[in-house]
Amino acid sequence: MNVRVAALDTLIKIEQGGAYSTIAVNDLLKQKKLATKDVGLYTELVYGTLGRKRTLDYILEKRVQNPKKLDRFVLPLLRMSVYQLFYLDKIPDRAVLHEAVEIAKKRGHSGTGKFVNGVLRNVIRDGFPDLSTLPDAERIAIEHSHPDWLVAEWVETYGVEATEAMCKLNNEPAPVTVRVNRQRVTVEEMIERLAEVDVVATRSELSADGLIIESGNVHSTAFIDMGLLSIQDESSMIVADALQAGKMERVLDACAAPGGKAMHTAERMDGGTLVALDLHPHKAKLIERQAKRLHIDGVTALALDARQAGDKFEPESFDRILLDVPCSGLGVIRRKPDIKWTKDKSALAGLPKVQREIIDAVLPLLKRGGTLVYSTCTIDPTENEQQADYILSNGLTWDETLQDRLPQVLHPMMSSDRAELKLLPTSFGTDGFYIAAFKKEV
């Protein structure tokens, strides 16, 4: 299958069909219709075009007067082609032009080919636009391809320099990191076994269970299916340290799917019980499959809205509770570039209310003296620090032992008077993440 045709089909499926980028890409790769040598270019074209959409549309907007009147494939084709012109140095302009025109003629007609040829020749002639005279927020949004509203919010919260650094990093490939199931293999043994199949891994400085894949394809090994490894970002691994579930304890993960943090917590437990909830039955089944893959006992997965948890469980029936609440997810843009364009400010406005409803439902289930950890994969204060303040207003106190449970390298990222940790994407190159720990007084 032609690699550019495959990438174009995937882009259309994502942008016009509503598919998630990671799922759409994995689905096509599983079909094995691409030559192995083309897989890298295919993923680069898909994720790169999605990630740079704002910039690409800025370049095209004066040259494409009525995009809605075009055949549905033309604008994605133009975006993908302009991405190659400016961001892939190893592909000659003439090759980009030729491939785009051929695809346009085959999918449309000769006139479509002429239109695509004219647009791209003008782009090549004019070069990359000068953005230096634009206001900072607008320049960052266009140059680094992020929504204007999001850049404006980050500039207000974090300043111009930090915002630009985050936006720039979000357009770089995310590192591949895995969690070692230490119930079944040591980290040192896993590094050696990976090396035997030409995968080079180094230890994470953020989690004792984490490995960073420096080279090689860990997905092609058998270790994930064997339950020795799980794909997980380093920032997400920190949650198990923050929760630190003990032997024979009863733990609730109130919003557990797809189950990474729940399984990591269960791997750390010895004889305890973990109850994992998710709103959707198919996601609860996914958690059960994860536990089976990892050979973990003591995990019960239930399809239940966390806001109804009080109807299912007795008050003060859990020693520890994890609240990894539904959030905007804007800390994981680097891994899922399409969420920049599928999320909008108005749609996210109701999230804090949902988060508080979950908090209200779950807090009574925590035993006196118990620990609650609240976490999100976003850096929005309304979903993080303000929700922590809400938890405090409901009678819990900061868990002052949180710092003792986390690696020393994270201590500078923690507040001096609050048991919370915020990681920006630029802090360690991880997902943007927030963790806060609380105690329920005896």
Disulfide bonds with the S-S distance in Angstrom:
none
